[in-house]
Each structure stands twice: as C-alpha cells, then as structure tokens.
Amino acid sequence: MNLDLSPSNEFIFIREFILIDTDNNYLNRLSFISEIFVERIKNLTNLSLSDNPTLIHWDPFINRLGILKHLQELIINNCGIETIKLINQDDSIELFPSLKYLYMSDNTISLYSSINELSRIKSLISFGILRNPIYGLNQLENETPKQMTIARLPNLTHLNRVSISRDERQGAKMNYLQSYEQVNFDKKLDFINEHRQYQLLIEKHGEPFKPIVNQARY
C-alpha cells in the first residue's frame, strides 16, 4: 500500500486509522508515508501502523506524523524501529503536540538516547516498550531499564500500560541521578545536551548522594 499515490480527500474526515494484521497477506503493509498523505489525515486522533517493517526509520516516516496536531495515540509495534530521533525544531514547530499514548513494543530499541528524545514530547503520559533490546526478558532484568525510562520521561503516568506510583517515580529519579553522577567533567556538556532531564532533576532535588570511598593521596 503506497499512501503517496492517490490519497483520498475523504481521509480528512477520518479520526481513527488502523491497519489490521491479516497474517496471510500484505493488505496491511505500508510501503511509504508521504507528506501528501499526512496532510490528508490532519484531523486524525488515533493511528495504528503496527507490523510494517518499511517504517524501520523513524526519520523521515514517523517524524512526518509529528505535524498532526490532533494525534493522541500512535501504535507502531513490531516495525523494526532501531532508534528514535526527532528532527530539530524551533519555537514555532512542536512535534506531536497532542500525543499522549505511544506504543512501540517488539521493535529493536537498544539505546537510552532514543528514550531521551521522547522527553521532547511534553504531552506524552503513556509509553509502551516491551520486548525491545533495551529491556530484559524477565521482571528482574527489567527493573533498571524501567527506572531509567521513568526518570527520563517526566510526565509519564503509565509505562507498559502499568501505572507509575509516586514512590516509584521518586526512586527512579534518584537512581538515575546516582548512575550518571560520575560522568567526566570534560564530557559534561555533551551529556547534559543528551540527557535533557538530568539538569532539571539536579536543580529540583540537588546533587545525588555520593558514597564514601577511599581517595588516593597525590
């Protein structure tokens, strides 16, 4: 399905668009997402594009959906997405201004830099990322990635469709600060540019607790 060939003007009246996984054919497979198609679906509030390996690149395809001002839910499970990278934006452009629910299970996200990017979506309150390399396969292995994700996304209320408690968020923030406290000074600026939440958490909660260690004499 190439949504660039002849997108119907009737799409403008659609609020919810779901491509159903039929298992035995390719009717649900996208080959392209064009700016023309995105313009046609500008009133969309819910969009599900799961099981489309051609969407492996967040940029440009998923970024093109960022101009949808009314989009509240985006489901892109099992698309082979490796990284999340929002395009640079000035004050006049805000990507995904209304997006509250983003579900990306069964992709190949392996780096926290992708999670850092999502902190730019201020409206995001629910995020799903199960069965990605960044997560382990059992509850014990998932605990640290879970905390690191919660700390990076300050407005999140649900992770993997489970509510985040107040104590859980507080613990996640403290563990996050302690994990990165030892970053070398000469790398600090690059680190802060990548970890947008780190400096905000320092200003709010203060420097993380530093364990007492034996220091060498010079």
Residue frames as qw, qx, qy, qz and C-alpha x, y, z in Angstrom:
[[0.000, 0.890, 0.456, 0.000, 0.00, 0.00, 0.00],
 [0.428, 0.076, 0.018, 0.901, 1.60, 3.27, -1.12],
 [0.058, -0.792, -0.530, 0.297, -0.22, 6.12, 0.53],
 [0.160, -0.514, 0.200, 0.819, 1.53, 8.61, -1.73],
 [0.236, 0.184, 0.759, 0.578, -0.13, 7.53, -4.97],
 [0.223, -0.440, -0.440, -0.750, -3.66, 8.84, -4.62],
 [0.116, -0.235, -0.736, 0.624, -4.63, 9.67, -1.04],
 [0.083, -0.647, -0.663, -0.368, -8.33, 10.37, -0.99],
 [0.085, -0.434, 0.125, -0.888, -9.68, 13.69, 0.18],
 [0.717, -0.480, -0.349, -0.367, -12.13, 11.64, 2.25],
 [0.676, -0.059, -0.541, 0.497, -9.28, 10.89, 4.66],
 [0.043, 0.377, -0.234, 0.895, -9.77, 14.34, 6.13],
 [0.645, -0.419, -0.086, -0.634, -12.94, 13.11, 7.84],
 [0.842, -0.112, -0.517, 0.108, -11.25, 10.10, 9.46],
 [0.388, -0.800, 0.298, -0.347, -10.41, 10.28, 13.18],
 [0.664, -0.419, 0.618, -0.033, -9.05, 6.74, 13.69],
 [0.686, 0.550, -0.424, -0.218, -6.93, 4.75, 11.23],
 [0.642, -0.412, 0.643, -0.075, -5.87, 1.15, 11.97],
 [0.567, 0.430, -0.641, -0.288, -4.06, -1.24, 9.66],
 [0.864, -0.268, 0.303, -0.299, -5.11, -4.74, 10.73],
 [0.083, -0.469, 0.866, 0.152, -2.57, -7.57, 10.69],
 [0.837, 0.171, -0.113, -0.507, -4.20, -10.16, 8.43],
 [0.668, -0.378, 0.641, 0.020, -1.41, -12.76, 8.88],
 [0.707, 0.170, 0.646, 0.232, -1.89, -14.22, 5.40],
 [0.511, 0.675, 0.316, 0.427, -1.48, -11.27, 3.04],
 [0.445, -0.072, -0.075, 0.890, 0.06, -7.83, 2.69],
 [0.036, -0.772, -0.477, -0.419, -3.04, -5.66, 2.76],
 [0.443, -0.873, -0.166, 0.117, -1.85, -4.02, 5.95],
 [0.701, -0.213, 0.130, 0.668, 1.69, -3.32, 4.75],
 [0.148, 0.954, 0.011, -0.259, 2.76, 0.24, 4.07],
 [0.790, 0.253, 0.127, 0.544, 5.45, 0.99, 1.55],
 [0.303, 0.284, -0.005, 0.910, 5.64, 4.72, 2.15],
 [0.137, -0.795, -0.500, 0.314, 4.26, 7.61, 4.22],
 [0.384, 0.409, 0.226, 0.797, 4.24, 10.83, 2.29],
 [0.035, -0.179, -0.274, 0.944, 3.71, 14.46, 3.27],
 [0.388, -0.129, -0.437, -0.801, 0.65, 14.44, 0.99],
 [0.567, -0.340, -0.743, -0.103, -0.93, 11.61, 2.94],
 [0.347, -0.288, -0.564, 0.692, -0.13, 13.24, 6.29],
 [0.137, 0.032, -0.027, -0.990, -1.82, 16.40, 5.11],
 [0.510, -0.225, -0.595, -0.579, -4.93, 14.37, 4.22],
 [0.639, -0.408, -0.647, 0.079, -5.16, 12.84, 7.70],
 [0.176, 0.399, -0.324, 0.839, -4.56, 16.07, 9.61],
 [0.555, -0.441, 0.087, -0.700, -7.64, 15.56, 11.82],
 [0.782, -0.052, -0.621, 0.016, -6.64, 12.06, 12.93],
 [0.477, -0.698, 0.331, -0.419, -6.61, 11.35, 16.69],
 [0.763, -0.308, 0.565, -0.055, -5.70, 7.61, 16.72],
 [0.613, 0.617, -0.443, -0.219, -3.29, 5.86, 14.37],
 [0.779, -0.322, 0.539, 0.012, -2.08, 2.24, 14.38],
 [0.587, 0.675, -0.403, -0.192, 0.63, 1.21, 11.91],
 [0.610, -0.467, 0.639, -0.043, 2.00, -1.92, 13.59],
 [0.778, 0.065, 0.603, 0.164, 3.73, -4.75, 11.69],
 [0.566, 0.821, 0.055, 0.046, 5.17, -2.54, 8.96],
 [0.775, -0.300, 0.156, 0.534, 8.92, -3.19, 8.58],
 [0.461, 0.562, 0.221, 0.651, 9.23, -0.44, 5.97],
 [0.229, -0.913, -0.059, -0.332, 8.80, 2.05, 8.82],
 [0.832, -0.198, -0.248, 0.455, 12.12, 0.96, 10.34],
 [0.390, 0.173, -0.092, 0.900, 13.46, 4.53, 10.04],
 [0.117, -0.691, -0.522, 0.486, 11.92, 6.97, 12.48],
 [0.129, 0.759, -0.108, -0.629, 13.14, 9.79, 10.29],
 [0.156, -0.108, -0.058, -0.980, 11.56, 10.65, 7.93],
 [0.353, -0.352, -0.769, -0.400, 8.44, 8.47, 8.21],
 [0.398, -0.594, -0.646, 0.268, 7.43, 8.78, 11.87],
 [0.226, -0.331, -0.126, 0.908, 8.65, 12.37, 12.10],
 [0.108, -0.208, -0.498, -0.835, 6.28, 13.27, 9.28],
 [0.403, -0.577, -0.693, -0.155, 3.41, 12.28, 11.55],
 [0.386, -0.311, -0.434, 0.753, 4.66, 14.83, 14.10],
 [0.065, -0.067, -0.128, -0.987, 2.78, 17.66, 12.41],
 [0.397, -0.471, -0.704, -0.355, -0.58, 16.02, 13.19],
 [0.112, -0.405, 0.331, -0.845, -1.87, 18.47, 15.77],
 [0.727, -0.281, 0.073, -0.623, -4.74, 16.26, 16.96],
 [0.758, 0.130, -0.639, 0.011, -2.94, 12.90, 17.10],
 [0.550, -0.626, 0.338, -0.438, -3.29, 11.49, 20.63],
 [0.811, -0.252, 0.526, -0.039, -2.42, 7.81, 20.19],
 [0.523, 0.628, -0.529, -0.228, 0.23, 6.22, 17.95],
 [0.857, -0.229, 0.457, -0.058, 0.78, 2.46, 17.85],
 [0.549, 0.678, -0.472, -0.125, 3.87, 1.29, 15.95],
 [0.734, -0.381, 0.558, -0.065, 4.59, -2.13, 17.41],
 [0.756, 0.024, 0.607, 0.245, 6.81, -4.58, 15.51],
 [0.513, 0.855, 0.035, -0.072, 8.11, -2.22, 12.83],
 [0.847, 0.148, -0.031, 0.510, 11.83, -2.94, 13.32],
 [0.037, 0.941, -0.068, 0.330, 12.49, 0.59, 14.59],
 [0.769, 0.022, -0.357, 0.530, 16.05, 0.82, 15.93],
 [0.317, -0.143, -0.265, 0.899, 16.34, 4.45, 17.03],
 [0.016, 0.873, 0.487, -0.023, 14.11, 7.40, 17.85],
 [0.395, -0.169, 0.073, 0.900, 15.37, 10.74, 16.57],
 [0.186, 0.861, 0.437, -0.180, 13.11, 13.76, 16.43],
 [0.495, 0.546, 0.145, 0.661, 14.11, 16.42, 13.95],
 [0.274, -0.183, -0.277, 0.903, 15.43, 19.70, 15.29],
 [0.033, -0.757, -0.592, -0.274, 12.61, 22.13, 15.90],
 [0.137, 0.248, -0.188, 0.940, 12.38, 25.83, 16.62],
 [0.158, 0.195, 0.600, -0.759, 9.86, 27.57, 18.84],
 [0.526, 0.246, -0.128, -0.804, 7.33, 27.76, 16.00],
 [0.726, 0.127, -0.600, -0.313, 7.28, 23.97, 15.44],
 [0.458, -0.350, 0.709, -0.406, 6.34, 21.43, 18.09],
 [0.435, 0.121, -0.834, -0.316, 6.28, 17.80, 17.00],
 [0.461, -0.324, -0.826, -0.007, 3.45, 15.59, 18.28],
 [0.102, -0.358, 0.269, -0.888, 1.87, 18.44, 20.29],
 [0.702, -0.261, 0.088, -0.656, -1.11, 16.32, 21.45],
 [0.715, 0.136, -0.684, -0.044, 0.43, 12.83, 21.59],
 [0.583, -0.551, 0.369, -0.469, -0.44, 11.15, 24.90],
 [0.874, -0.141, 0.454, -0.101, -0.08, 7.44, 24.11],
 [0.444, 0.656, -0.575, -0.202, 2.86, 5.90, 22.24],
 [0.875, -0.205, 0.426, -0.108, 3.27, 2.12, 21.98],
 [0.437, 0.707, -0.536, -0.144, 6.43, 0.62, 20.47],
 [0.743, -0.325, 0.578, -0.086, 6.71, -2.96, 21.72],
 [0.846, 0.173, 0.469, 0.188, 8.58, -5.60, 19.68],
 [0.450, 0.875, -0.163, 0.071, 10.93, -3.15, 17.99],
 [0.854, 0.082, -0.209, 0.470, 14.74, -3.05, 18.28],
 [0.098, -0.905, 0.155, -0.384, 15.35, -0.02, 20.53],
 [0.856, -0.105, -0.346, 0.369, 18.64, -0.63, 22.37],
 [0.414, 0.149, -0.245, 0.864, 19.92, 2.80, 23.49],
 [0.164, -0.672, -0.546, 0.472, 18.61, 5.23, 26.09],
 [0.097, -0.231, 0.213, 0.944, 19.37, 8.11, 23.73],
 [0.178, -0.343, -0.714, -0.584, 16.14, 7.15, 21.97],
 [0.341, -0.661, -0.645, 0.175, 14.22, 7.49, 25.25],
 [0.275, -0.426, -0.120, 0.854, 15.87, 10.87, 25.82],
 [0.004, 0.129, 0.491, 0.862, 14.40, 12.07, 22.54],
 [0.279, -0.562, -0.729, -0.274, 10.87, 11.34, 23.75],
 [0.297, -0.526, -0.452, 0.656, 11.27, 13.83, 26.61],
 [0.027, -0.095, 0.235, 0.967, 10.68, 16.47, 23.96],
 [0.347, -0.405, -0.653, -0.537, 7.08, 15.28, 23.61],
 [0.112, -0.226, 0.499, -0.829, 5.61, 17.16, 26.57],
 [0.696, -0.117, -0.008, -0.708, 2.13, 15.65, 26.32],
 [0.645, 0.132, -0.748, -0.084, 3.31, 12.00, 26.49],
 [0.545, -0.460, 0.428, -0.555, 1.79, 10.22, 29.51],
 [0.888, -0.075, 0.427, -0.149, 1.75, 6.54, 28.45],
 [0.333, 0.666, -0.627, -0.229, 4.59, 4.67, 26.73],
 [0.949, -0.081, 0.283, -0.112, 4.97, 1.00, 25.81],
 [0.316, 0.734, -0.594, -0.096, 8.35, -0.54, 25.00],
 [0.817, -0.252, 0.503, -0.128, 8.12, -4.22, 25.92],
 [0.868, 0.147, 0.418, 0.225, 10.33, -6.80, 24.16],
 [0.414, 0.873, -0.209, 0.149, 12.91, -4.32, 22.91],
 [0.759, 0.194, -0.421, 0.458, 16.65, -4.99, 23.46],
 [0.013, -0.554, 0.338, -0.761, 16.75, -2.13, 25.97],
 [0.716, -0.376, 0.238, -0.538, 14.53, -4.28, 28.19],
 [0.122, -0.295, 0.945, -0.075, 15.32, -7.67, 29.69],
 [0.473, -0.105, -0.760, -0.434, 13.20, -10.78, 29.32],
 [0.498, -0.473, -0.714, 0.133, 12.09, -11.05, 32.93],
 [0.290, -0.911, -0.251, -0.154, 10.93, -8.75, 35.72],
 [0.655, -0.601, 0.068, 0.453, 14.31, -8.63, 37.48],
 [0.538, 0.073, 0.361, 0.759, 16.15, -7.69, 34.30],
 [0.103, 0.719, 0.454, 0.516, 13.50, -5.07, 33.51],
 [0.402, -0.782, -0.363, 0.308, 13.82, -3.17, 36.78],
 [0.391, -0.445, 0.139, 0.794, 16.78, -0.93, 35.87],
 [0.139, 0.226, 0.555, 0.789, 15.56, -0.10, 32.32],
 [0.202, -0.738, -0.625, -0.154, 12.16, 0.62, 33.84],
 [0.384, -0.751, -0.211, 0.494, 13.64, 3.12, 36.29],
 [0.350, -0.242, 0.332, 0.842, 15.87, 4.72, 33.66],
 [0.053, 0.446, 0.648, 0.614, 12.86, 5.17, 31.36],
 [0.273, -0.806, -0.522, 0.054, 10.61, 6.65, 34.05],
 [0.413, -0.623, -0.051, 0.662, 13.28, 9.15, 35.10],
 [0.286, -0.051, 0.458, 0.840, 13.83, 10.33, 31.53],
 [0.143, -0.458, -0.596, -0.643, 10.13, 10.97, 30.80],
 [0.024, 0.027, -0.534, 0.845, 8.90, 13.39, 33.49],
 [0.522, 0.015, 0.050, -0.852, 5.22, 13.46, 32.53],
 [0.492, 0.019, -0.832, -0.254, 4.76, 9.71, 32.16],
 [0.609, -0.294, 0.368, -0.638, 1.94, 8.23, 34.28],
 [0.938, 0.031, 0.301, -0.168, 1.94, 4.73, 32.74],
 [0.100, 0.595, -0.749, -0.274, 4.79, 2.56, 31.45],
 [0.212, 0.052, -0.951, -0.220, 3.87, -0.57, 29.50],
 [0.508, -0.432, -0.471, -0.577, 0.24, 0.13, 30.50],
 [0.618, -0.438, -0.568, 0.323, 1.05, -0.09, 34.22],
 [0.178, -0.948, -0.102, -0.242, 0.52, 2.92, 36.49],
 [0.535, 0.311, -0.415, 0.667, 3.64, 4.60, 37.90],
 [0.505, -0.743, -0.413, 0.152, 3.35, 5.30, 41.62],
 [0.047, -0.969, 0.143, -0.196, 4.70, 8.45, 43.25],
 [0.645, -0.616, 0.439, 0.108, 7.29, 6.48, 45.24],
 [0.835, 0.193, 0.401, 0.324, 8.34, 4.58, 42.13],
 [0.426, 0.830, 0.074, 0.352, 8.98, 7.81, 40.24],
 [0.292, -0.907, 0.283, -0.110, 10.93, 9.29, 43.14],
 [0.780, -0.361, 0.473, 0.194, 13.12, 6.20, 43.40],
 [0.752, 0.469, 0.313, 0.342, 13.69, 6.16, 39.65],
 [0.196, 0.943, -0.065, 0.260, 14.85, 9.78, 39.66],
 [0.479, -0.778, 0.407, -0.008, 17.30, 9.20, 42.50],
 [0.833, -0.087, 0.484, 0.253, 18.78, 6.07, 40.89],
 [0.604, 0.706, 0.205, 0.308, 19.08, 7.89, 37.58],
 [0.028, -0.961, 0.217, -0.171, 20.98, 10.78, 39.18],
 [0.634, -0.586, 0.499, 0.072, 23.33, 8.44, 41.03],
 [0.868, 0.220, 0.384, 0.225, 24.00, 6.37, 37.91],
 [0.564, 0.666, 0.142, 0.468, 25.31, 9.34, 35.96],
 [0.346, -0.932, 0.024, 0.106, 26.88, 11.42, 38.73],
 [0.654, -0.470, 0.390, 0.446, 30.40, 10.24, 37.85],
 [0.657, 0.673, 0.234, 0.248, 30.37, 11.50, 34.26],
 [0.605, -0.105, 0.039, 0.788, 33.75, 13.08, 33.46],
 [0.008, -0.728, -0.185, 0.660, 33.73, 16.87, 33.61],
 [0.029, -0.376, 0.516, 0.769, 35.02, 17.25, 30.06],
 [0.068, -0.233, -0.871, -0.428, 32.05, 15.25, 28.81],
 [0.070, 0.428, 0.661, -0.613, 29.51, 17.07, 30.98],
 [0.299, 0.413, -0.079, -0.857, 28.22, 19.50, 28.35],
 [0.385, 0.116, -0.763, -0.506, 27.59, 16.79, 25.77],
 [0.155, -0.219, -0.935, 0.231, 25.99, 14.67, 28.47],
 [0.163, 0.442, 0.474, -0.744, 23.58, 17.43, 29.54],
 [0.367, 0.322, -0.360, -0.795, 22.62, 18.12, 25.94],
 [0.400, -0.001, -0.866, -0.302, 21.70, 14.47, 25.50],
 [0.319, -0.399, -0.816, 0.271, 20.13, 13.92, 28.94],
 [0.093, -0.552, -0.186, -0.807, 17.64, 16.78, 29.00],
 [0.641, -0.648, -0.313, -0.266, 16.10, 15.74, 32.31],
 [0.734, -0.110, -0.413, 0.527, 19.36, 15.42, 34.26],
 [0.216, 0.204, -0.206, 0.932, 20.00, 19.11, 34.92],
 [0.470, -0.470, -0.212, -0.717, 16.32, 19.72, 35.72],
 [0.821, -0.398, -0.409, -0.012, 16.39, 16.94, 38.31],
 [0.579, 0.009, -0.356, 0.733, 19.62, 18.30, 39.83],
 [0.054, -0.349, 0.047, -0.934, 18.04, 21.74, 40.18],
 [0.649, -0.444, -0.254, -0.564, 14.95, 20.25, 41.81],
 [0.905, -0.374, -0.200, -0.030, 16.47, 17.57, 44.06],
 [0.319, -0.831, 0.454, 0.041, 20.11, 18.61, 44.46],
 [0.325, 0.539, -0.772, -0.087, 23.24, 16.61, 43.77],
 [0.892, -0.141, -0.386, -0.190, 22.88, 12.82, 44.19],
 [0.717, -0.635, 0.286, -0.041, 24.23, 11.07, 47.26],
 [0.516, 0.631, -0.571, 0.092, 27.92, 10.25, 46.86],
 [0.928, -0.326, -0.166, 0.067, 29.11, 7.09, 48.62],
 [0.300, -0.853, 0.425, 0.042, 32.20, 7.49, 50.78],
 [0.939, 0.267, -0.096, 0.194, 35.23, 5.91, 49.14],
 [0.649, -0.531, 0.179, 0.514, 38.93, 5.82, 49.94],
 [0.448, 0.893, -0.036, 0.007, 40.67, 8.51, 47.92],
 [0.827, 0.100, -0.050, 0.552, 44.27, 8.20, 46.81],
 [0.282, -0.858, 0.021, 0.429, 46.68, 10.87, 48.04],
 [0.675, 0.616, 0.105, 0.393, 48.53, 12.86, 45.43]]
